[in-house]
């Protein structure tokens, strides 16, 4: 499962972190509020899936994981 955030998802997460609401984010990015909501759900799903995978991974697994961050 690919849990990396897209550029749009990172932008939306960054704007939420700065205190913008859905309407302001939609206006700033030139997209609909529905697209902001969907991207937000995608972020939550990816973060949850990534956390769940880390929890269920065997202790001796050596596979490297990419950290999901906001730049």
Buried (B, 14 or more C-beta within 10 A) or exposed (E): EEBEBEEBBBBBBEBBEEEBEBEBBBEEBEBEEEBBBBBBEBBEEBBEEBEEEEEEEEEEEEEEEEEBEEE
